[in-house]
Amino acid sequence: MIKVLILIDTSTEFSRRFLTGLIHYANENNHWTFYRLPAYFKTLYGEVGILERIREWKIDAIITQWEYEKVDFLEQLDIPIFIQSYKDINSRFSKISGDFQGVGAMAARFFAKRRFTRFAFYGNKDFFWSKAREEGYRQEVEKLGGDYFYFESGPLNDMHWSKSHIALNDWLLSLPKPIALLACDDNFALQVSEMCKVNDINIPDELSLLGVDNDELICNLSHPSISSIITDDKNGGYHAGKMLHKAIINNDNSPFNINIDPIRIELRQSTEKYNISDNHIKTVIDYIHENIRMDISIDELTAVVPLSRRNLEKKFKEATGTSVYRFVLDKKVDLISAELLTTDKDLLDIAVEMGFNDVRNVYRIFKKNTGYTPVSYRKKYLQK
């Protein structure tokens, strides 16, 4: 029987999804037992007490995090140790080393498609993954030639709030508007949302806000609700279980890395606006979003604004950087991607719901846009 000690905070959506993937692997490979220790255990018995309990239970592997307590003392154990969240990339334990920079780059490209030229990042100064997301975001912004603004703090809990929130407040007020802001995770995005309410900064008209991890509770506590980048957490947990299993069987404690990549963006109200000054084009974009599951034609769009077909196509390209046709297709592909990963519908049903009458055309468009066939996309990113 394999015994695994879990020493992580399970209150976050990321942790729950990661552990769901781990448990899925454990259930496929019988004879796994999971152990926990209460949060107060270290206070009562110290590091020595934890080590004694681990040896008493004959634990085979540990999954922990560095968010609240240092875990260097676990190096005394001759067993595989995996850190879910860590401060230092040079940690000697196995860890997540996903495409953090890719998360930032995805966010910058997303905002650029909405024609933003000003970009801001709000980060957690204590963790490597936040700094890496900021680096990817900033580098992509530099490629785009945008203006960039940065602010970081520690977690704004009751101890930090009285001082740090003043600096955050002043920074948000100082930002030029409109602006696109990526927060390092959904909790930090919620802090921005709350502070914007206090200061009458309109989301999404003045500030387009994007988080990371897609914690649905956190994202929907905000008004407007917060859009968020979804990462491949469950598959990361599943793969971590597989690698830990291999390490235990082979009695090999060599550290390994688990890659957790960004998948897509769950769109909510906080990013629904485009940085476009032409009111006619804004009206057209709103119409497209409201009717995206229909077979939208240019004739339909010219009926909602006082523009000829030629003028509409010209102004739309000037405002968005793309054609009406490509814009509509991109939005449909985004929805198809979400349907493939969140439902068990087959491609034909999804195609019909998106206003297509030829599934082969959907297949071709989807592969051209994503680089994957619908089947291979679902197989790669569907979370276990």
N, C-alpha and C positions, 0 to 999 in steps of 0.2 A: 504494500500500500504506500502510495506517495503522499507525503504530508507537506503542505505549503502554508507558511505563515503570511497572512495579509496584514501589513502595517501601513495602510493608506486611508486617507479620508474618502469615504464613499458618498459624500454629500454632493459632489459635483457630477454633472452629466458625463463629462469625459471619463471620470473614474468608473462610473457605473457601466458605461458602454465598454470600456476596456476590460473590466472584470467579467462582463457578460460573454465577451469573446473567449476569455480564459476559461470560464466555466464550461462553455460549449466544447472546447477542446477536451477538457477534463472528462466530460460526460461521454465523449466518443472513445476515451481511453480510460477504462474503468479503474477503480481503486485509487482515486484521488480524494484526499480529505483536506479541507481548509480550516485553518485555525486563526483566531483573532486574539488580540490583547486589548483590554480597555485603555482608554486614553490616559487614565490616572496611574497606570501600572508603573511607568518609569518614575513618576514622582515619588511613589511609595517605596519602590525597590531598586531604583537606579538602573544603570546600564548592566551592572553585574547581575541583577535580578532577571533582566530580560534574557541575558545569555544563559543563565542557569535554566530558565524555563524552556528555551529553545532546545537545549541539550536534553533536558528531561523528556520533552515531547518527541525527541528524535526527528526534528524537522529536517526535511530534505532540501528545501529551497525557500527563499524569502522574497516577497515583493513589497517594497517600501517606497517612501518618498522623502524628499529633503525639505519640504515646505515648512515644517514646524519644528523639527528636531534634527540635529546632526546625527548621522548614522555611521560615522567612521568606525565606531566601536565594533560594528558587525564584521569588520575585516578579520577579526579574531576567529571567525568561524570558517571551517573548511567546507562550505556548501555554496551553491550558486545563489547570488543575490542580484535582484533586478530592481533598479530605481525607476519609478514611473515619472517623477519630476525631480529635477536636480538644478543646482546652481552653477556647477562648474563642469564644463565639457570634458575636463581631464579626469573625471571620476573614474576610479578603477573598477567600478561595478558595471554590470550589464545595464543598458539603458535604451530609452527611446532616442533615436536620432533621425526623426522624420524630416521631411522637407519643410523645415520652418521658414526658410527663405522663400520657398515656393508659395507659402501662404501669403506672405507679404506681397510678392510679385502678382499673385492672382488678384489681390485686393486692388492694387494700383491699376492693373489693366481693366478691371471691372469699373472703377471710377472714371478712367479715361474714356471708356465707351460712352459714359454719360456726360462727356464733354467737360469734366472738371479740369481746371488748370492749377488749382491750389489743393495741396494734400497735407494732412496732419496725422501724426501718430501719437497715441497715448500709451506708454509702456510701463511695465513692472520692472523696476531697477534691480530687483533681487534675482532674476532668473535668466539663464542663458536663452531659453526658448523665446522669451519676449525680445531680447536683443537681436536674435537671429531673424525673427519676423520683421522687426524694424529695419534691419539691414536689407532684407529682400525688398521691402516696400520702398525704402529710400533709393536703392539702386535702380529700381524700375522707374520711379519718379524722375530720377536724373536722366534716364534714357528718353523719357517723354518730354523733358524740358519744363517740368512743372515747378512751381514754388513749393517749398517744403518747410514744415513746422513740426517741432518735436518737444514732447514733455514726458517726464517719467516720475514715478513716485513708488513708494512701497505700497502694500495693501492698505487701503484707507479704512481700517477698522476703528473701533472707539478710541484706541490709544493714539492713532496717527491722525485722526480726522481733524481735530481742532487746528492743527498747524498746516497740514498738507493740503487740505481742501481749499484753503485760501489761495495757495499758489495755483492749484488747478482752476479755481474760479477766475483768477486774474488772467491765466493763459487763454482760457476759452473766450473770455471777453476781448482779448487782444487779437484774436485770429481774424483775418480778413474774411468777409463773407461774400458769396457763398463758398463753402469749403467742404471737401470730402475728408472724413476722419475715420481711420482704422484704429480700433482699440485692440490691445494685445490679446484680450479674451472677452467673453461676454460680461463678466463681473465688472471689468473696467469700463466696458461700453455702457453698462447700466449706470455707473457713476457719472459718466458724461451726460446721459439722458436726464438724470435727476438734476444735475447742475444747470443744464440748459433750461429746464423748467423754471428754476429759481431766477434765472437771469433773462427770461423771456427770449431765448434764442430758439427760433423755430426749427424743429426737425420735421421734415427733411428740406424745407424751403431754403433755410440759411445754412444748415449743417447736415450733410448726408452721413449717416452713422452706420458703421459695420463692425461687428464683433467676430469672435472665433470660438468654435466648439459647438455651436448650435444647442446650447442649454435652453430647452424650450420654456422651462419655468422662468428663468432669468429674462429671456428675450421677450416673453409675453407679460412680464411684470411692468415693462416699460410702456408708456404711451407717448408717441406711437411705438409699436412693437419693433424690435431690433432685428435687422437682417444679420445673418451670421454664416461664416465659412464652416462647412462640414468637413471634418477630417475622418480618416478611415480607422476609427478607434477600435471597433469590434474586431476587425480583421487583425489589427495590431495586437490585441489581447490574445486572439487565437494563435497567432504566430509566436508570441512570447511563450505561451503554454507549450507549443511544439518544441521550441528551442530549449526551454527549461527541462522538458522531459528527456530530450536527447542528452543534455548535460548531466542529468542525474543518472541515467542509465550508463553513460560512459565514464562516470566519475571524473568529469572534466569541468573545472571551474573557470575556464578561460572566459573573459568577458565577451559579450556579443551585443550587437545593436539591432533594434527593431525600427524599421522605417514606417512611419505613419504619415501618409501623404494627404494633401487637400483633395477633396473630390469635387465639390460644387458649392454654390452659395444658395442658402435658403432665403428667398426674398420675402421681406416683410415691409412694413410701412416706412421704416426709417431711411430707405434708399430709393423710394419710388419716384423721386423727382430727378429730372435731367437739368443740367446747367445750360439751358437754352433760353435765349431772350425772345425769340420769335413766338408770339402767342398762338399763331395758326399752327405752327409745327408742334407746339405743346399740346394743342387740342388733338391733332392727328395721333400723336404718341399715346395720349390717354385713351383714345378710341381703340387703338391697336391693342393696348393692354386689356381693355375691357372685353374685347371680342376676339382674343387671340386663338380661341378654340374653334373659331369659324374660318371659312375660306374667304379671307379678306382680299378684296380687289382694289385697284387704284380708283376705279369709278366710285366705289363706296367712300373712299377717303376724300375725294374731291367734293362729295356731297355734304361733308361735315364742315368744310371751310370754303371761303370764297376765293378759291384758287383754281386756275386751269390745271390740267394734268401736267403740262410742261413746267409751269411755275412751281407746282407742288414738288415735283421730283427734283427740280433745281434747288429750291429752298431747303428741302429735307436733306439733301446731300451736303449743302453748305453748313447746316446746323448740326448734323449728326456725324458727318464724315463717312456715311455709307448710304446705299440706295434704300428706297422703301422696301423693295423686294428682299434684299439681304437682311434688313432690320427685322422684318416679319419672320423670315426663316430662322434667324438666330434665336428669337424669342420662342418659337415653336420647338426648336432643338433643346433649349433649356428646360422646357416643360416635359418633353419626351424623356430627357435624362432623369428628371425627378420621378416620373412615373415608372421608369424601369427599375429604379432603386427602392421605391416605396410601395409598389404594388406588385402583384403577380400576374398582371394583365399581359397578354401576348401582344406582339407588335401590331398586328392587324387591328385589334381593338383600340390601341393607343392612337394609331394613325387615323382611324375614323373619328375619334374624339377630338383630334387636332385639326380636323377639316380637310384631311387628305383623302383622295379617292384611289390612290395607287400606292400600295405598301412598298413596292420596289423603289418608288421615288423617295419615300421616307428613308429606306435603307441606304440609298446612295447619298442623300443629303446629310444624314446622321454621320456616316463614315467620313465624309468630306470635312464636316465641322469638328468632329471629335478625334478622328484618327482611329476609331473603333467601330466595329459593327455593333448593332444593338445587343446581340447575344454576347459578344466578347466584353462589351462595356458592363453589362449586368453581371457577368461572371467575375470580372475583375474587382468591381466596386460594391457589389451587393454585400452588405454587412451580415455576418453569420449570426 
